Amino acid sequence: MVAYPETQKRAQAELDSIVGRDRVPTFSDFEHLPYIRGMVKEALRWHPIDPVGLPHRVIQDDWYKGNACLHISLKPPAYLW
């Protein structure tokens, strides 16, 4: 944010217009804050939470967007492809 103050100003303007200054954002505001969502995605792309790239495993079988996630399989992080 220090290197790009115009980005911070745009994000603050979006936050002020949707949420205002009287309360903190909630998860119900998520869909109405596209610029801030994009900033978070970009920040995580540049510096992921798990920089080592450890594989993940689900604890029970699950379906996500039509894809099966079986509890017996390991999933590599998407940014290692």
N, CA, C and O atoms as CSV, one atom per row, in Angstrom:
chain,resi,resn,atom,element,x,y,z
A,1,MET,N,N,0.804,-1.184,0.000
A,1,MET,CA,C,0.000,0.000,0.000
A,1,MET,C,C,0.856,1.261,0.000
A,1,MET,O,O,0.452,2.289,-0.544
A,2,VAL,N,N,2.019,1.184,0.600
A,2,VAL,CA,C,2.889,2.358,0.645
A,2,VAL,C,C,3.378,2.715,-0.755
A,2,VAL,O,O,3.499,3.893,-1.092
A,3,ALA,N,N,3.656,1.706,-1.562
A,3,ALA,CA,C,4.179,1.952,-2.904
A,3,ALA,C,C,3.093,2.432,-3.869
A,3,ALA,O,O,3.402,3.078,-4.871
A,4,TYR,N,N,1.833,2.126,-3.582
A,4,TYR,CA,C,0.737,2.476,-4.485
A,4,TYR,C,C,-0.389,3.172,-3.718
A,4,TYR,O,O,-1.435,2.566,-3.485
A,5,PRO,N,N,-0.195,4.428,-3.324
A,5,PRO,CA,C,-1.222,5.118,-2.533
A,5,PRO,C,C,-2.536,5.309,-3.291
A,5,PRO,O,O,-3.596,5.387,-2.670
A,6,GLU,N,N,-2.483,5.385,-4.614
A,6,GLU,CA,C,-3.729,5.543,-5.379
A,6,GLU,C,C,-4.590,4.289,-5.272
A,6,GLU,O,O,-5.817,4.376,-5.303
A,7,THR,N,N,-3.964,3.136,-5.147
A,7,THR,CA,C,-4.701,1.888,-4.957
A,7,THR,C,C,-5.386,1.887,-3.601
A,7,THR,O,O,-6.541,1.476,-3.485
A,8,GLN,N,N,-4.693,2.335,-2.599
A,8,GLN,CA,C,-5.275,2.403,-1.259
A,8,GLN,C,C,-6.449,3.388,-1.228
A,8,GLN,O,O,-7.464,3.126,-0.583
A,9,LYS,N,N,-6.309,4.510,-1.920
A,9,LYS,CA,C,-7.389,5.497,-1.949
A,9,LYS,C,C,-8.631,4.930,-2.640
A,9,LYS,O,O,-9.757,5.159,-2.200
A,10,ARG,N,N,-8.409,4.190,-3.724
A,10,ARG,CA,C,-9.546,3.599,-4.443
A,10,ARG,C,C,-10.238,2.538,-3.586
A,10,ARG,O,O,-11.466,2.458,-3.563
A,11,ALA,N,N,-9.456,1.734,-2.890
A,11,ALA,CA,C,-10.031,0.721,-2.012
A,11,ALA,C,C,-10.794,1.373,-0.858
A,11,ALA,O,O,-11.876,0.913,-0.495
A,12,GLN,N,N,-10.249,2.421,-0.291
A,12,GLN,CA,C,-10.922,3.121,0.808
A,12,GLN,C,C,-12.218,3.757,0.319
A,12,GLN,O,O,-13.220,3.757,1.034
A,13,ALA,N,N,-12.201,4.296,-0.896
A,13,ALA,CA,C,-13.417,4.893,-1.445
A,13,ALA,C,C,-14.497,3.830,-1.651
A,13,ALA,O,O,-15.670,4.080,-1.369
A,14,GLU,N,N,-14.117,2.655,-2.136
A,14,GLU,CA,C,-15.079,1.576,-2.309
A,14,GLU,C,C,-15.638,1.137,-0.957
A,14,GLU,O,O,-16.844,0.941,-0.806
A,15,LEU,N,N,-14.762,0.989,0.005
A,15,LEU,CA,C,-15.187,0.582,1.346
A,15,LEU,C,C,-16.130,1.617,1.966
A,15,LEU,O,O,-17.139,1.249,2.568
A,16,ASP,N,N,-15.813,2.890,1.826
A,16,ASP,CA,C,-16.660,3.945,2.370
A,16,ASP,C,C,-18.025,3.994,1.687
A,16,ASP,O,O,-19.039,4.254,2.336
A,17,SER,N,N,-18.050,3.746,0.377
A,17,SER,CA,C,-19.327,3.820,-0.337
A,17,SER,C,C,-20.234,2.631,-0.028
A,17,SER,O,O,-21.455,2.781,-0.029
A,18,ILE,N,N,-19.673,1.465,0.234
A,18,ILE,CA,C,-20.475,0.270,0.494
A,18,ILE,C,C,-20.766,0.107,1.984
A,18,ILE,O,O,-21.911,-0.124,2.373
A,19,VAL,N,N,-19.741,0.226,2.807
A,19,VAL,CA,C,-19.864,-0.047,4.237
A,19,VAL,C,C,-20.108,1.222,5.040
A,19,VAL,O,O,-20.879,1.217,6.000
A,20,GLY,N,N,-19.458,2.297,4.650
A,20,GLY,CA,C,-19.531,3.527,5.422
A,20,GLY,C,C,-18.452,3.539,6.500
A,20,GLY,O,O,-17.614,2.639,6.563
A,21,ARG,N,N,-18.480,4.546,7.331
A,21,ARG,CA,C,-17.476,4.670,8.394
A,21,ARG,C,C,-18.037,4.355,9.784
A,21,ARG,O,O,-17.352,4.517,10.794
A,22,ASP,N,N,-19.284,3.905,9.814
A,22,ASP,CA,C,-19.926,3.640,11.096
A,22,ASP,C,C,-19.770,2.202,11.582
A,22,ASP,O,O,-20.027,1.920,12.752
A,23,ARG,N,N,-19.353,1.289,10.704
A,23,ARG,CA,C,-19.235,-0.109,11.100
A,23,ARG,C,C,-18.084,-0.769,10.349
A,23,ARG,O,O,-17.553,-0.203,9.393
A,24,VAL,N,N,-17.707,-1.954,10.780
A,24,VAL,CA,C,-16.668,-2.713,10.093
A,24,VAL,C,C,-17.327,-3.604,9.041
A,24,VAL,O,O,-18.498,-3.952,9.191
A,25,PRO,N,N,-16.610,-3.983,7.984
A,25,PRO,CA,C,-17.195,-4.854,6.963
A,25,PRO,C,C,-17.519,-6.236,7.539
A,25,PRO,O,O,-16.853,-6.719,8.454
A,26,THR,N,N,-18.552,-6.852,6.983
A,26,THR,CA,C,-18.927,-8.212,7.361
A,26,THR,C,C,-18.882,-9.085,6.115
A,26,THR,O,O,-18.673,-8.594,5.006
A,27,PHE,N,N,-19.080,-10.373,6.311
A,27,PHE,CA,C,-19.060,-11.287,5.170
A,27,PHE,C,C,-20.207,-11.017,4.202
A,27,PHE,O,O,-20.110,-11.374,3.028
A,28,SER,N,N,-21.268,-10.407,4.655
A,28,SER,CA,C,-22.370,-10.066,3.751
A,28,SER,C,C,-21.985,-8.941,2.784
A,28,SER,O,O,-22.639,-8.760,1.757
A,29,ASP,N,N,-20.946,-8.199,3.101
A,29,ASP,CA,C,-20.455,-7.135,2.210
A,29,ASP,C,C,-19.526,-7.671,1.129
A,29,ASP,O,O,-19.188,-6.946,0.193
A,30,PHE,N,N,-19.114,-8.908,1.243
A,30,PHE,CA,C,-18.086,-9.494,0.383
A,30,PHE,C,C,-18.384,-9.316,-1.104
A,30,PHE,O,O,-17.511,-8.904,-1.868
A,31,GLU,N,N,-19.609,-9.623,-1.515
A,31,GLU,CA,C,-19.950,-9.557,-2.942
A,31,GLU,C,C,-19.991,-8.132,-3.470
A,31,GLU,O,O,-19.917,-7.916,-4.679
A,32,HIS,N,N,-20.106,-7.170,-2.585
A,32,HIS,CA,C,-20.233,-5.771,-2.998
A,32,HIS,C,C,-18.900,-5.025,-2.999
A,32,HIS,O,O,-18.864,-3.818,-3.239
A,33,LEU,N,N,-17.813,-5.733,-2.733
A,33,LEU,CA,C,-16.486,-5.104,-2.671
A,33,LEU,C,C,-15.531,-5.767,-3.676
A,33,LEU,O,O,-14.561,-6.402,-3.263
A,34,PRO,N,N,-15.784,-5.636,-4.978
A,34,PRO,CA,C,-14.956,-6.330,-5.965
A,34,PRO,C,C,-13.512,-5.847,-6.015
A,34,PRO,O,O,-12.603,-6.648,-6.236
A,35,TYR,N,N,-13.289,-4.573,-5.816
A,35,TYR,CA,C,-11.909,-4.061,-5.887
A,35,TYR,C,C,-11.078,-4.584,-4.720
A,35,TYR,O,O,-9.927,-4.978,-4.904
A,36,ILE,N,N,-11.651,-4.588,-3.535
A,36,ILE,CA,C,-10.930,-5.093,-2.367
A,36,ILE,C,C,-10.713,-6.591,-2.483
A,36,ILE,O,O,-9.654,-7.091,-2.105
A,37,ARG,N,N,-11.705,-7.323,-3.005
A,37,ARG,CA,C,-11.520,-8.769,-3.242
A,37,ARG,C,C,-10.338,-8.998,-4.173
A,37,ARG,O,O,-9.512,-9.878,-3.932
A,38,GLY,N,N,-10.262,-8.208,-5.231
A,38,GLY,CA,C,-9.145,-8.336,-6.174
A,38,GLY,C,C,-7.811,-8.010,-5.530
A,38,GLY,O,O,-6.808,-8.662,-5.819
A,39,MET,N,N,-7.787,-7.004,-4.655
A,39,MET,CA,C,-6.543,-6.658,-3.960
A,39,MET,C,C,-6.079,-7.800,-3.063
A,39,MET,O,O,-4.888,-8.105,-3.009
A,40,VAL,N,N,-7.007,-8.423,-2.369
A,40,VAL,CA,C,-6.656,-9.542,-1.493
A,40,VAL,C,C,-6.128,-10.719,-2.308
A,40,VAL,O,O,-5.134,-11.342,-1.935
A,41,LYS,N,N,-6.792,-11.021,-3.416
A,41,LYS,CA,C,-6.326,-12.115,-4.276
A,41,LYS,C,C,-4.919,-11.837,-4.800
A,41,LYS,O,O,-4.074,-12.731,-4.828
A,42,GLU,N,N,-4.675,-10.619,-5.207
A,42,GLU,CA,C,-3.353,-10.267,-5.732
A,42,GLU,C,C,-2.288,-10.339,-4.646
A,42,GLU,O,O,-1.175,-10.803,-4.896
A,43,ALA,N,N,-2.621,-9.886,-3.444
A,43,ALA,CA,C,-1.661,-9.958,-2.342
A,43,ALA,C,C,-1.328,-11.404,-2.006
A,43,ALA,O,O,-0.170,-11.728,-1.740
A,44,LEU,N,N,-2.331,-12.273,-2.017
A,44,LEU,CA,C,-2.074,-13.686,-1.728
A,44,LEU,C,C,-1.342,-14.371,-2.879
A,44,LEU,O,O,-0.616,-15.343,-2.666
A,45,ARG,N,N,-1.530,-13.867,-4.097
A,45,ARG,CA,C,-0.791,-14.434,-5.229
A,45,ARG,C,C,0.697,-14.087,-5.118
A,45,ARG,O,O,1.561,-14.920,-5.395
A,46,TRP,N,N,0.980,-12.859,-4.712
A,46,TRP,CA,C,2.369,-12.425,-4.588
A,46,TRP,C,C,3.065,-13.027,-3.389
A,46,TRP,O,O,4.259,-13.325,-3.442
A,47,HIS,N,N,2.320,-13.208,-2.298
A,47,HIS,CA,C,2.905,-13.768,-1.085
A,47,HIS,C,C,1.888,-14.708,-0.446
A,47,HIS,O,O,1.141,-14.301,0.444
A,48,PRO,N,N,1.854,-15.968,-0.895
A,48,PRO,CA,C,0.856,-16.903,-0.381
A,48,PRO,C,C,1.022,-17.151,1.117
A,48,PRO,O,O,2.103,-16.970,1.678
A,49,ILE,N,N,-0.058,-17.563,1.741
A,49,ILE,CA,C,-0.032,-17.877,3.160
A,49,ILE,C,C,0.910,-19.047,3.426
A,49,ILE,O,O,1.591,-19.087,4.450
A,50,ASP,N,N,0.941,-19.989,2.503
A,50,ASP,CA,C,1.773,-21.188,2.636
A,50,ASP,C,C,2.832,-21.188,1.525
A,50,ASP,O,O,2.646,-21.858,0.509
A,51,PRO,N,N,3.928,-20.459,1.697
A,51,PRO,CA,C,4.908,-20.339,0.615
A,51,PRO,C,C,5.652,-21.639,0.315
A,51,PRO,O,O,6.265,-21.760,-0.745
A,52,VAL,N,N,5.610,-22.598,1.215
A,52,VAL,CA,C,6.319,-23.863,0.997
A,52,VAL,C,C,5.581,-24.729,-0.008
A,52,VAL,O,O,6.203,-25.523,-0.713
A,53,GLY,N,N,4.268,-24.587,-0.084
A,53,GLY,CA,C,3.485,-25.380,-1.022
A,53,GLY,C,C,3.161,-26.755,-0.504
A,53,GLY,O,O,3.298,-27.735,-1.236
A,54,LEU,N,N,2.739,-26.857,0.723
A,54,LEU,CA,C,2.394,-28.143,1.298
A,54,LEU,C,C,1.080,-28.653,0.713
A,54,LEU,O,O,0.147,-27.871,0.533
A,55,PRO,N,N,0.986,-29.952,0.412
A,55,PRO,CA,C,-0.277,-30.497,-0.099
A,55,PRO,C,C,-1.360,-30.481,0.976
A,55,PRO,O,O,-1.071,-30.466,2.172
A,56,HIS,N,N,-2.606,-30.483,0.526
A,56,HIS,CA,C,-3.748,-30.441,1.430
A,56,HIS,C,C,-4.533,-31.741,1.319
A,56,HIS,O,O,-4.468,-32.434,0.304
A,57,ARG,N,N,-5.274,-32.063,2.372
A,57,ARG,CA,C,-6.117,-33.249,2.379
A,57,ARG,C,C,-7.430,-32.908,3.075
A,57,ARG,O,O,-7.438,-32.232,4.104
A,58,VAL,N,N,-8.545,-33.381,2.505
A,58,VAL,CA,C,-9.836,-33.190,3.157
A,58,VAL,C,C,-10.054,-34.308,4.166
A,58,VAL,O,O,-9.471,-35.384,4.033
A,59,ILE,N,N,-10.888,-34.066,5.172
A,59,ILE,CA,C,-11.096,-35.077,6.206
A,59,ILE,C,C,-12.269,-35.999,5.880
A,59,ILE,O,O,-12.416,-37.056,6.493
A,60,GLN,N,N,-13.111,-35.600,4.910
A,60,GLN,CA,C,-14.183,-36.475,4.448
A,60,GLN,C,C,-14.434,-36.168,2.976
A,60,GLN,O,O,-14.083,-35.093,2.488
A,61,ASP,N,N,-15.041,-37.113,2.278
A,61,ASP,CA,C,-15.341,-36.906,0.865
A,61,ASP,C,C,-16.220,-35.673,0.692
A,61,ASP,O,O,-17.121,-35.417,1.491
A,62,ASP,N,N,-15.940,-34.913,-0.369
A,62,ASP,CA,C,-16.661,-33.669,-0.594
A,62,ASP,C,C,-16.743,-33.422,-2.086
A,62,ASP,O,O,-15.943,-33.961,-2.851
A,63,TRP,N,N,-17.699,-32.616,-2.506
A,63,TRP,CA,C,-17.836,-32.185,-3.890
A,63,TRP,C,C,-17.729,-30.671,-3.932
A,63,TRP,O,O,-18.354,-29.975,-3.132
A,64,TYR,N,N,-16.924,-30.156,-4.879
A,64,TYR,CA,C,-16.771,-28.716,-5.051
A,64,TYR,C,C,-16.844,-28.388,-6.525
A,64,TYR,O,O,-15.993,-28.812,-7.307
A,65,LYS,N,N,-17.868,-27.625,-6.910
A,65,LYS,CA,C,-18.088,-27.229,-8.305
A,65,LYS,C,C,-18.042,-28.432,-9.243
A,65,LYS,O,O,-17.436,-28.377,-10.313
A,66,GLY,N,N,-18.682,-29.501,-8.832
A,66,GLY,CA,C,-18.769,-30.697,-9.666
A,66,GLY,C,C,-17.547,-31.592,-9.631
A,66,GLY,O,O,-17.513,-32.593,-10.346
A,67,ASN,N,N,-16.561,-31.280,-8.844
A,67,ASN,CA,C,-15.349,-32.093,-8.734
A,67,ASN,C,C,-15.328,-32.814,-7.400
A,67,ASN,O,O,-15.643,-32.231,-6.363
A,68,ALA,N,N,-14.953,-34.091,-7.432
A,68,ALA,CA,C,-14.880,-34.882,-6.211
A,68,ALA,C,C,-13.559,-34.621,-5.498
A,68,ALA,O,O,-12.496,-34.644,-6.118
A,69,CYS,N,N,-13.629,-34.378,-4.211
A,69,CYS,CA,C,-12.450,-34.261,-3.357
A,69,CYS,C,C,-12.507,-35.434,-2.387
A,69,CYS,O,O,-13.228,-35.385,-1.391
A,70,LEU,N,N,-11.761,-36.469,-2.671
A,70,LEU,CA,C,-11.804,-37.672,-1.861
A,70,LEU,C,C,-10.861,-37.546,-0.675
A,70,LEU,O,O,-9.778,-36.971,-0.788
A,71,HIS,N,N,-11.277,-38.082,0.449
A,71,HIS,CA,C,-10.470,-37.951,1.671
A,71,HIS,C,C,-9.170,-38.749,1.605
A,71,HIS,O,O,-8.280,-38.540,2.429
A,72,ILE,N,N,-9.050,-39.655,0.642
A,72,ILE,CA,C,-7.833,-40.469,0.549
A,72,ILE,C,C,-6.781,-39.849,-0.373
A,72,ILE,O,O,-5.687,-40.395,-0.516
A,73,SER,N,N,-7.101,-38.726,-0.992
A,73,SER,CA,C,-6.170,-38.137,-1.948
A,73,SER,C,C,-5.537,-36.861,-1.400
A,73,SER,O,O,-6.137,-36.160,-0.585
A,74,LEU,N,N,-4.335,-36.571,-1.850
A,74,LEU,CA,C,-3.639,-35.330,-1.509
A,74,LEU,C,C,-3.767,-34.370,-2.675
A,74,LEU,O,O,-3.656,-34.769,-3.834
A,75,LYS,N,N,-4.001,-33.108,-2.364
A,75,LYS,CA,C,-4.133,-32.078,-3.394
A,75,LYS,C,C,-2.957,-31.125,-3.306
A,75,LYS,O,O,-2.759,-30.484,-2.274
A,76,PRO,N,N,-2.160,-31.019,-4.387
A,76,PRO,CA,C,-1.091,-30.021,-4.359
A,76,PRO,C,C,-1.683,-28.625,-4.471
A,76,PRO,O,O,-2.758,-28.465,-5.048
A,77,PRO,N,N,-1.021,-27.623,-3.942
A,77,PRO,CA,C,-1.513,-26.253,-4.075
A,77,PRO,C,C,-1.628,-25.860,-5.546
A,77,PRO,O,O,-0.830,-26.295,-6.377
A,78,ALA,N,N,-2.622,-25.038,-5.860
A,78,ALA,CA,C,-2.899,-24.674,-7.240
A,78,ALA,C,C,-1.774,-23.886,-7.887
A,78,ALA,O,O,-1.615,-23.940,-9.106
A,79,TYR,N,N,-0.986,-23.152,-7.100
A,79,TYR,CA,C,0.064,-22.319,-7.704
A,79,TYR,C,C,1.323,-23.106,-8.016
A,79,TYR,O,O,2.306,-22.517,-8.464
A,80,LEU,N,N,1.331,-24.404,-7.797
A,80,LEU,CA,C,2.487,-25.222,-8.152
A,80,LEU,C,C,2.352,-25.908,-9.497
A,80,LEU,O,O,3.272,-26.603,-9.930
A,81,TRP,N,N,1.217,-25.726,-10.168
A,81,TRP,CA,C,0.971,-26.427,-11.427
A,81,TRP,C,C,1.903,-25.949,-12.474
A,81,TRP,O,O,1.852,-26.423,-13.609
